[in-house]
Amino acid sequence: MNAQNNGMPDAFRVLRQTVAAATFGLATLAALGPEVAHSQTIKIGVPVPLSGSSANAGTDIVNGAKLAAAKINAAGGVLGKQVELVPEDDACDAQTAVQAAQKLVDAGVVAVAGGYCSSAALPELTTFHRSGIPYVLDASTNPKLTEMGYDNVFRTIGRDDQQGPFAASFIKNSLHAKRAAVIDDNTTYSKGLAQNTVDALKKGGVEVVYADSITPGQMDYSPTLTKVASLKPDVIYYTGYFSEAGLLVKEARQLGLKMTLMGGDATNDPTLMKTAGPAADGMIITTSPLAQFLSGAHSYVDDYTKAYGQGPGPYSVYEYDAVAVTAKAIADAKSADPKAIIAALHKIKDYAGLTGTIGFDPKGDRSRAVYITIIVRNDQFAAYQRQDAGGHWVAMK
């Protein structure tokens, strides 16, 4: 589907090879570090929302982590020890996130792989940096996370100042829109993506007729939509989360709005269709590729569906890669000391993950992040368009 996936080996086989190499001759107490040497497992924290409106997304991420840990442990673990996941609920709330991060530190995790809401990931990162623990983010996309000068943060996903220009290009060059409205939900992630999109739209010559916030959790957004409709945009791009997106889409169609409706990568959850119903049909979403659209993740989709009775959500496969690349770093470092893991993560440049080739730039961002557009058709997400090597918009197969 994307250039970075061409010729990519089976990521499950690569993970088994990585773990096998890690366990061969490396299980010495000296390599493990003083605290881990006395532990029977290597603990990896997973901070995600397990309560509140984003709980389903958090559970999906934990499920992805469980599949990765199961593969690692079935192959013998890392450094001769089993990987133990330690999920912790951050509720997508900054204050709760601080407490969740400290609980993980106190639990003795040597690394952390997770994150969903950037507003929670930011305070978590500060706690983990203070404790010298690496944090590999699977879904938190706000640029601030890797612009704080911390050496312990990494991402298996792109960032909003990449997605914003991508969305703006689609709006201008694929939709050929002249006027756009951008709505955010006043959260750290949403406002960041909205601003990056607005800036790129203006730079590209698209008139932004509306750019403002809604309040999450409200039951009626018709006043906002009525105001937006009066400004006659060709497209509305919502950068908030799926829970509000579903209601916005439903009410927009009930009000008779005919313009194209779009969402950012926090709207790419099946709950969107459950809330919006048939009104969601035709909605276009900018997102990192979902598992079902990744050539290297077909087995993962099957395994996830078999294990949990439904297909994976949007970020579980990026969490799988976050856990897998953390295990590789521990193996490469020949140590479960957090400082050694951080150093090893910085050296990773071409790990063959399920989501494509993973490498980290000096800030910890993924070197080759990819975005696509998907569309809601018949109550399901379908592949829509991507940019080719020349920047042209082409249909996805």
Residue pairs with C-beta under 8 A, 6 or more apart in sequence:
1 289
1 293
1 294
1 295
1 372
1 383
1 386
1 396
1 397
2 289
2 356
2 370
2 372
2 386
3 389
4 356
4 357
4 368
4 370
5 294
5 295
5 296
5 356
5 357
8 295
8 296
8 352
8 356
8 357
9 352
10 296
10 299
11 296
11 297
11 300
11 321
11 324
11 352
11 353
11 354
12 71
12 299
12 300
12 354
14 351
14 352
15 68
15 71
15 72
15 75
15 324
15 327
16 71
16 75
18 324
18 327
18 328
18 331
19 71
19 72
19 75
19 76
19 77
19 78
19 327
19 331
20 75
20 76
21 331
22 78
22 79
22 327
22 328
22 330
22 331
22 332
23 75
23 76
23 77
23 78
23 79
23 80
23 331
26 79
26 80
26 331
26 334
27 79
27 80
27 81
29 37
30 37
31 79
31 334
31 335
31 336
32 79
32 81
32 335
32 336
32 337
33 110
33 335
33 336
33 337
33 338
33 340
35 108
36 42
36 81
36 108
36 110
36 336
36 337
39 81
39 108
40 81
40 82
41 81
41 82
41 83
41 84
42 77
42 78
42 79
42 81
42 82
42 83
42 84
42 110
42 330
42 336
43 84
43 85
43 86
43 107
43 108
43 109
43 110
44 65
44 69
44 83
44 84
44 85
44 86
44 109
44 110
44 111
44 112
44 113
44 323
44 326
45 85
45 86
45 87
45 88
45 104
45 107
45 109
45 111
45 112
45 113
45 114
45 133
46 61
46 62
46 65
46 85
46 86
46 87
46 88
46 112
46 113
46 114
46 319
47 87
47 88
47 90
47 97
47 100
47 101
47 104
47 112
47 114
47 115
47 120
47 121
47 124
48 57
48 58
48 59
48 61
48 62
48 87
48 88
48 89
48 90
48 114
48 115
48 116
49 55
49 57
49 58
49 89
49 90
49 91
49 92
49 116
49 117
49 120
50 58
50 59
50 62
50 87
50 89
50 91
51 89
51 91
52 91
52 92
52 93
53 92
53 216
53 217
53 241
53 243
54 92
54 116
54 117
54 241
54 243
56 269
56 271
56 313
57 116
57 139
57 269
57 313
57 314
57 315
58 89
58 116
60 312
60 313
60 314
60 315
60 316
61 114
61 116
61 138
61 139
61 313
61 315
61 316
61 319
62 85
62 87
62 319
63 304
63 307
63 308
63 312
63 316
64 138
64 304
64 312
64 315
64 316
64 317
64 318
64 319
64 320
64 323
65 85
65 87
65 113
65 114
65 319
65 320
65 322
65 323
66 85
66 307
67 300
67 303
67 304
67 307
67 316
67 320
68 319
68 320
68 321
68 323
68 324
68 327
69 83
69 84
69 85
69 323
71 324
72 78
72 83
72 323
72 324
72 327
73 82
73 83
77 83
78 327
78 330
78 331
78 336
79 330
79 331
79 334
79 335
79 336
81 336
83 323
83 327
85 323
86 104
86 107
86 109
87 114
88 100
88 101
88 103
88 104
89 96
89 100
90 96
90 97
90 100
90 101
90 116
90 117
90 120
90 124
91 97
91 100
91 120
92 116
92 117
92 119
92 120
93 119
93 120
94 119
94 120
94 122
94 123
95 123
96 120
97 119
97 120
97 121
97 123
97 124
98 123
98 124
98 127
100 120
100 124
101 123
101 124
101 127
101 128
102 127
104 112
104 128
104 133
105 127
105 128
105 131
105 133
109 133
110 133
110 330
110 336
110 337
110 338
110 341
111 133
111 134
111 135
111 136
111 326
111 329
111 330
111 338
111 341
112 124
112 128
112 133
112 134
112 135
112 136
113 135
113 136
113 138
113 319
113 322
113 323
113 326
114 137
114 138
114 319
114 322
115 121
115 124
115 135
115 137
115 138
115 139
115 140
116 139
116 140
116 315
117 140
117 187
117 188
117 189
118 140
118 141
118 142
118 144
118 145
118 187
118 188
118 189
118 192
119 187
119 188
119 189
120 140
121 135
121 137
121 140
121 142
121 145
122 142
122 144
122 145
122 188
124 135
125 135
125 145
125 148
125 150
125 152
125 153
126 148
128 134
128 135
128 152
129 135
129 148
129 150
129 152
129 153
131 338
132 152
132 338
132 339
132 342
133 152
133 338
134 152
134 153
134 154
134 326
134 329
134 338
134 341
134 342
134 345
135 152
135 153
135 154
136 154
136 155
136 156
136 322
136 323
136 325
136 326
136 345
137 145
137 153
137 154
137 155
137 156
137 157
137 322
138 155
138 156
138 157
138 315
138 318
138 319
138 321
138 322
139 157
139 314
139 315
139 318
139 319
140 155
140 157
140 189
141 155
141 157
141 158
141 159
141 160
141 163
141 189
141 192
141 193
141 265
142 159
142 160
142 188
142 189
142 192
143 159
143 160
143 161
143 192
143 196
144 188
144 192
145 153
145 155
145 159
146 153
146 155
146 159
146 363
146 364
146 365
147 363
150 364
151 342
151 346
151 364
152 338
152 342
152 364
153 364
154 325
154 345
154 360
154 364
154 365
155 360
155 364
155 365
155 366
156 318
156 319
156 321
156 322
156 325
156 353
156 355
156 358
156 366
157 288
157 315
157 318
157 366
157 369
158 288
158 365
158 366
158 369
158 370
158 371
159 365
159 369
160 189
160 192
160 193
160 196
161 192
161 196
162 369
162 371
163 193
163 196
163 197
163 264
163 265
163 286
163 371
164 193
164 195
164 196
164 197
164 198
164 199
164 200
165 196
165 197
165 200
166 286
166 371
166 387
167 197
167 200
167 237
167 262
167 264
167 286
168 197
168 200
168 201
168 203
168 204
168 206
169 200
169 204
169 387
169 391
169 393
170 284
170 286
170 373
170 385
170 393
171 177
171 180
171 201
171 206
171 235
171 237
171 262
172 201
172 204
172 205
172 206
173 393
174 373
174 385
174 393
175 234
175 235
175 260
177 206
177 233
177 234
177 235
177 260
178 206
178 207
178 234
179 206
179 207
179 208
179 209
179 231
179 232
179 233
179 234
179 235
180 201
180 206
180 207
180 208
180 209
180 233
180 234
180 235
180 236
180 237
181 208
181 209
181 210
181 211
181 228
181 231
181 233
181 235
181 236
181 237
182 194
182 197
182 198
182 201
182 208
182 210
182 211
182 236
182 237
182 238
182 239
183 194
183 210
183 211
183 212
183 213
183 214
183 224
183 228
183 236
183 237
183 238
183 239
183 240
183 248
184 190
184 191
184 193
184 194
184 212
184 213
184 214
184 238
184 239
184 240
185 213
185 214
185 215
185 216
185 239
185 240
185 241
185 244
186 213
186 214
186 215
186 216
187 216
187 240
187 241
189 239
189 266
190 213
190 239
190 240
190 241
190 264
190 266
191 213
191 239
193 239
193 264
194 211
194 239
197 237
197 239
197 264
198 208
198 211
201 208
202 208
209 231
209 232
209 233
210 227
210 228
210 231
210 233
212 224
214 221
214 224
214 240
214 244
214 248
216 240
216 241
216 243
216 244
217 244
218 244
219 247
220 251
221 244
221 247
221 248
221 251
222 251
222 254
222 255
225 248
225 251
225 252
225 255
225 257
226 255
228 236
229 255
229 257
233 259
234 259
234 260
235 259
235 260
235 261
235 262
236 252
236 257
236 259
236 260
236 261
236 262
237 262
237 263
237 264
238 244
238 245
238 248
238 261
238 262
238 263
238 264
238 267
239 263
239 264
239 266
240 264
240 266
240 267
241 266
241 267
242 263
242 266
242 267
242 268
242 269
242 271
242 272
242 275
243 271
243 275
245 263
245 266
245 267
245 272
245 275
245 276
246 271
246 272
246 273
246 274
246 275
246 276
246 280
247 275
247 276
248 261
249 261
249 272
249 276
249 279
249 280
249 283
250 275
250 276
250 277
250 279
250 280
252 261
252 279
253 279
254 279
260 282
260 284
261 282
261 283
261 284
262 283
262 284
262 285
262 286
263 272
263 283
263 284
263 285
263 286
264 285
264 286
264 287
265 285
265 286
265 287
265 288
265 314
265 371
267 283
267 285
268 285
268 287
268 290
268 314
268 374
268 381
269 313
269 314
270 313
270 381
272 280
272 283
272 376
273 280
273 376
273 379
273 380
276 283
278 379
280 376
280 379
281 376
281 377
281 378
281 379
282 375
282 376
282 377
283 375
283 376
284 373
284 374
284 375
284 384
285 373
285 374
285 375
285 376
285 381
286 371
286 372
286 373
287 314
287 371
287 372
287 373
287 374
288 314
288 318
288 355
288 369
288 370
288 371
288 372
289 355
289 370
289 372
290 312
290 314
290 317
290 374
290 381
291 297
291 300
291 301
291 304
291 311
291 312
291 314
291 316
291 317
291 354
292 301
292 311
292 312
292 381
293 372
293 374
293 383
293 396
294 317
294 354
294 355
294 356
296 352
296 353
296 354
296 355
296 356
297 317
297 354
297 355
300 312
300 317
300 320
300 354
301 311
301 312
304 311
304 312
304 316
305 311
305 312
317 354
317 355
318 355
320 353
320 354
321 353
321 354
321 355
321 358
324 351
324 353
324 354
325 345
325 348
325 351
325 353
325 358
326 341
326 345
328 344
328 348
328 351
329 341
329 344
329 345
329 348
330 336
330 341
330 344
332 344
332 347
332 348
333 340
333 341
333 343
333 344
334 340
335 341
345 360
345 364
346 360
346 362
346 364
348 358
348 359
348 360
349 359
349 360
349 367
350 357
350 358
350 359
351 357
351 358
351 359
352 358
356 368
356 370
357 368
358 366
358 367
359 366
359 367
359 368
360 366
360 367
361 367
371 386
372 383
372 384
372 385
372 386
372 396
373 384
373 385
373 386
374 381
374 382
374 383
374 384
375 381
375 382
375 384
376 382
383 396
383 397
384 395
384 396
385 393
385 394
385 395
385 396
386 393
386 394
386 396
387 393
387 394
388 394
